[in-house]
Structure formats: structure tokens, C-alpha cells
Amino acid sequence: MTEDKKRMIIEAAIGVVLITVVAVYFMYAKKESAPSEQPPQNAETSTPAQTEGLATPSVTPSSPTGVKKPVAKPTAPPENIDYQTALTTYRTSGYLFQFTDCRGTPGSLMMKVGTKFMMDNRDGKARKIAINGIKTYSVGAYDFVIAVAPSKAGLYYITCDGGGAAQINVQN
């Protein structure tokens, strides 16, 4: 075999390996970002709800630091809101955190003082989700709560079972 043929075979093998690595990376990234397949349950009604399209809210970057700014402020839903209505309302407005394995998606949101937002637990077990120790919510498995942004502007960390999960940048 000539040197040129050997070099072509080696280059082809390297190309195949690179393509395989890239394909595996994208398959893994897609799997990591896929929402939970489990049906949610609202604790008040104990009725299963649909989980169609549990994508993260539509947001646009507000700065190069990665803080995301919601599109519009939601209208205040009633306190006894069902899961599907809450999901539609808060996904549309951009004020939605979905927690999977105690990680909030998106990682941060910007909102005004007193803004209501949804915290959606996509895990198969109950979680304690807290805003900087100001308020702690017990969120059941596949359940949600509607929280209110703190009354003072600042950067607030959201923890899930005591670990870092997300943050909100509250502004006046």
C-alpha cells in the first residue's frame, strides 16, 4: 500500500470518529434537555394533567451575562388554578421555572417586584424549593406552586432541597 492510500485511510477513519463523537454529543444534549414523560398531578384536585410541550418559556437574553428576560407579564390567575392552565399562562409569559433533578430551567429569570411565577417540579418525589431562605415551598411530585417575587429588588437564589437550582433578578 502506498503512503497516499495509508494517509487517506487514516484521514477517513479520523473523520468517521469525529462524526460519531459529534452525533453522540448531540444525542446526549437532546436527551438532557428533554422534559419528563411523567404526567403531572395537581395536589388540590389529584387529577392527572397532560404534559404536552413542557418546553422552557419563550425568553430573550437581557444581557451578555445570561440572565433571561421574560416576554410579557402574566395576568394574575386564580389561586386554585389547574396545572394545564398554569403551564399555559406562565409558559406564555416567560415566568416559569421547571425543576428536574433539582435543576431549574431556565437557570435565571428577570422580573419586577411582586411578580407571580410558576415553579414546576418534574421529579417523582416532593421537593423543598426556597427563595434565598425568604420563603420555602413544599412542592409535591409532579406538582407546582405559584410563587411571588420578593418585595425588594435584588438577586435571589432559588434552592431545591438545599442545593443551588436557579436565580431571579428582581427589579423595581
Backbone hydrogen bonds in HBPLUS format (Angstrom, degrees):
<---DONOR---> <-ACCEPTOR-->    atom                        ^
c    i                          cat <-CA-CA->   ^        H-A-AA   ^      H-
h    n   atom  resd res      DA  || num        DHA   H-A  angle D-A-AA Bond
n    s   type  num  typ     dist DA aas  dist angle  dist       angle   num
A0006-LYS N   A0002-THR O   3.10 MM   4  6.38 160.2  2.14 150.5 156.1     1
A0007-ARG N   A0003-GLU O   2.90 MM   4  6.11 161.3  1.94 150.5 155.6     2
A0008-MET N   A0004-ASP O   2.96 MM   4  6.16 155.8  2.01 146.0 152.6     3
A0009-ILE N   A0005-LYS O   2.96 MM   4  6.16 156.6  2.02 148.3 154.4     4
A0010-ILE N   A0006-LYS O   2.95 MM   4  6.20 161.2  1.99 151.4 156.5     5
A0011-GLU N   A0007-ARG O   2.90 MM   4  6.08 163.5  1.92 150.5 155.2     6
A0012-ALA N   A0008-MET O   2.92 MM   4  6.03 155.6  1.98 144.9 151.8     7
A0013-ALA N   A0009-ILE O   2.94 MM   4  6.15 156.0  2.00 146.5 153.1     8
A0014-ILE N   A0010-ILE O   2.94 MM   4  6.20 158.9  1.98 151.4 157.0     9
A0015-GLY N   A0011-GLU O   2.95 MM   4  6.14 156.1  2.01 145.1 151.8    10
A0016-VAL N   A0012-ALA O   2.94 MM   4  6.24 156.2  2.00 149.8 155.6    11
A0017-VAL N   A0013-ALA O   3.00 MM   4  6.25 160.8  2.04 149.9 155.0    12
A0018-LEU N   A0014-ILE O   2.92 MM   4  6.16 162.4  1.96 153.2 157.6    13
A0019-ILE N   A0015-GLY O   2.97 MM   4  6.16 163.3  2.00 150.9 155.3    14
A0020-THR N   A0016-VAL O   2.97 MM   4  6.14 157.2  2.02 147.9 154.3    15
A0021-VAL N   A0017-VAL O   2.93 MM   4  6.17 159.3  1.97 152.2 157.6    16
A0022-VAL N   A0018-LEU O   2.98 MM   4  6.20 165.5  2.00 154.0 157.4    17
A0023-ALA N   A0019-ILE O   2.95 MM   4  6.11 160.6  1.99 148.2 153.8    18
A0024-VAL N   A0020-THR O   2.94 MM   4  6.13 162.7  1.97 152.3 156.7    19
A0025-TYR N   A0021-VAL O   2.95 MM   4  6.13 158.6  2.00 148.6 154.8    20
A0026-PHE N   A0022-VAL O   3.04 MM   4  6.32 165.7  2.06 155.0 157.0    21
A0027-MET N   A0023-ALA O   2.98 MM   4  6.18 153.5  2.05 147.7 155.5    22
A0028-TYR N   A0024-VAL O   2.92 MM   4  6.08 159.8  1.96 151.8 157.0    23
A0029-ALA N   A0025-TYR O   2.85 MM   4  6.11 162.5  1.89 154.3 159.4    24
A0030-LYS N   A0026-PHE O   2.95 MM   4  6.02 156.7  2.01 142.3 148.3    25
A0031-LYS N   A0027-MET O   3.03 MM   4  6.19 154.4  2.10 142.9 150.0    26
A0032-GLU N   A0028-TYR O   2.92 MM   4  6.17 155.0  1.98 152.0 158.6    27
A0033-SER N   A0029-ALA O   3.14 MM   4  6.33 146.9  2.25 142.8 150.5    28
A0034-ALA N   A0031-LYS O   3.37 MM   3  5.26 153.1  2.45  97.2 104.9    29
A0049-ALA N   A0040-PRO O   3.22 MM   9  5.70 151.2  2.31 146.9 149.3    30
A0041-GLN N   A0142-TYR O   2.58 MM 101  5.51 162.6  1.61 146.0 150.9    31
A0046-SER N   A0042-ASN O   2.72 MM   4  5.38 153.0  1.79 164.1 172.1    32
A0060-THR N   A0069-LYS O   3.31 MM   9  5.60 170.3  2.32 151.9 151.6    33
A0069-LYS N   A0060-THR O   2.96 MM   9  5.60 175.0  1.96 159.2 159.5    34
A0062-SER N   A0067-VAL O   3.11 MM   5  6.04 174.2  2.11 163.5 162.3    35
A0066-GLY N   A0063-SER O   3.31 MM   3  6.11 172.8  2.31 123.7 124.4    36
A0110-MET N   A0068-LYS O   2.88 MM  42  6.09 124.3  2.19 159.8 169.9    37
A0072-ALA N   A0093-SER O   3.38 MM  21  4.92 164.8  2.41 129.9 133.7    38
A0086-ALA N   A0082-ASP O   3.00 MM   4  6.20 165.7  2.02 158.9 163.5    39
A0087-LEU N   A0083-TYR O   2.81 MM   4  5.97 167.7  1.83 160.6 164.2    40
A0088-THR N   A0084-GLN O   3.02 MM   4  6.14 163.3  2.04 145.7 150.0    41
A0089-THR N   A0085-THR O   2.91 MM   4  6.04 167.0  1.93 151.7 155.7    42
A0090-TYR N   A0086-ALA O   2.87 MM   4  5.96 177.6  1.87 160.4 161.2    43
A0091-ARG N   A0087-LEU O   2.87 MM   4  5.67 148.2  1.97 141.8 150.7    44
A0092-THR N   A0088-THR O   3.11 MM   4  5.99 161.6  2.14 141.0 146.3    45
A0093-SER N   A0089-THR O   3.13 MM   4  6.31 155.0  2.20 141.2 148.2    46
A0094-GLY N   A0090-TYR O   2.99 MM   4  5.82 136.5  2.19 130.7 141.0    47
A0118-MET N   A0095-TYR O   3.03 MM  23  6.37 167.0  2.05 149.7 149.5    48
A0097-PHE N   A0118-MET O   2.87 MM  21  6.15 163.7  1.89 159.4 164.8    49
A0120-ASP N   A0097-PHE O   2.83 MM  23  6.10 169.8  1.85 161.6 164.9    50
A0098-GLN N   A0105-THR O   2.99 MM   7  5.24 162.1  2.02 142.3 147.2    51
A0105-THR N   A0098-GLN O   2.89 MM   7  5.24 139.5  2.06 136.1 149.0    52
A0099-PHE N   A0120-ASP O   2.74 MM  21  5.96 168.3  1.75 158.4 161.0    53
A0122-ARG N   A0099-PHE O   2.80 MM  23  5.72 166.2  1.82 158.4 162.7    54
A0100-THR N   A0103-ARG O   3.13 MM   3  5.36 156.0  2.19 140.3 140.9    55
A0103-ARG N   A0100-THR O   2.97 MM   3  5.36 148.9  2.07 111.3 120.1    56
A0104-GLY N   A0165-ALA O   3.07 MM  61  5.12 155.0  2.14 118.0 121.7    57
A0167-GLN N   A0107-GLY O   2.92 MM  60  6.38 132.5  2.15 139.2 153.8    58
A0109-LEU N   A0167-GLN O   3.12 MM  58  6.69 142.9  2.26 144.8 155.4    59
A0169-ASN N   A0109-LEU O   2.83 MM  60  6.23 160.0  1.86 155.7 162.5    60
A0111-MET N   A0169-ASN O   3.00 MM  58  6.29 159.8  2.04 148.4 151.5    61
A0171-GLN N   A0111-MET O   2.82 MM  60  6.18 154.4  1.89 150.0 158.5    62
A0115-THR N   A0112-LYS O   3.21 MM   3  5.65 154.3  2.28 139.1 135.7    63
A0113-VAL N   A0171-GLN O   2.87 MM  58  5.83 131.4  2.11 154.8 155.3    64
A0149-ALA N   A0115-THR O   2.79 MM  34  5.19 162.2  1.82 143.3 149.1    65
A0117-PHE N   A0147-ALA O   2.85 MM  30  5.34 154.4  1.91 142.0 148.2    66
A0147-ALA N   A0117-PHE O   2.72 MM  30  5.34 155.9  1.78 170.7 170.4    67
A0119-MET N   A0145-VAL O   2.91 MM  26  5.44 165.3  1.93 162.0 165.6    68
A0145-VAL N   A0119-MET O   3.02 MM  26  5.44 147.4  2.12 141.7 151.9    69
A0121-ASN N   A0143-ASP O   2.87 MM  22  5.51 150.9  1.95 160.3 170.1    70
A0142-TYR N   A0123-ASP O   3.11 MM  19  5.85 135.4  2.31 156.4 163.7    71
A0127-ARG N   A0139-VAL O   2.82 MM  12  5.29 160.0  1.86 150.0 155.3    72
A0139-VAL N   A0127-ARG O   2.84 MM  12  5.29 167.6  1.86 165.5 167.0    73
A0161-ASP N   A0128-LYS O   2.74 MM  33  4.99 169.5  1.75 150.3 154.0    74
A0129-ILE N   A0137-TYR O   2.88 MM   8  5.20 158.3  1.93 157.0 159.1    75
A0137-TYR N   A0129-ILE O   2.72 MM   8  5.20 165.3  1.74 149.8 155.0    76
A0130-ALA N   A0159-THR O   2.92 MM  29  5.22 153.5  1.99 139.5 148.3    77
A0159-THR N   A0130-ALA O   2.84 MM  29  5.22 153.9  1.90 147.2 155.3    78
A0131-ILE N   A0135-LYS O   2.95 MM   4  5.55 155.8  2.01 155.1 162.2    79
A0134-ILE N   A0131-ILE O   2.60 MM   3  5.54 154.4  1.66 145.2 148.1    80
A0132-ASN N   A0157-TYR O   2.72 MM  25  5.19 152.1  1.80 174.3 174.6    81
A0143-ASP N   A0140-GLY O   3.12 MM   3  5.08 135.4  2.33 136.1 125.0    82
A0154-GLY N   A0170-VAL O   2.84 MM  16  5.17 150.2  1.93 131.3 138.7    83
A0170-VAL N   A0154-GLY O   2.80 MM  16  5.17 158.2  1.84 164.6 157.1    84
A0156-TYR N   A0168-ILE O   2.83 MM  12  5.27 174.7  1.83 164.0 165.6    85
A0168-ILE N   A0156-TYR O   2.80 MM  12  5.27 157.7  1.85 152.8 160.5    86
A0158-ILE N   A0166-ALA O   2.80 MM   8  5.04 179.0  1.80 136.4 136.2    87
A0165-ALA N   A0158-ILE O   2.99 MM   7  5.76 142.5  2.14 163.4 160.2    88
A0166-ALA N   A0158-ILE O   3.17 MM   8  5.04 155.6  2.24 141.6 142.3    89
A0160-CYS N   A0163-GLY O   2.81 MM   3  5.34 154.0  1.88 152.4 158.5    90
A0163-GLY N   A0160-CYS O   3.09 MM   3  5.34 165.9  2.11 118.7 118.4    91
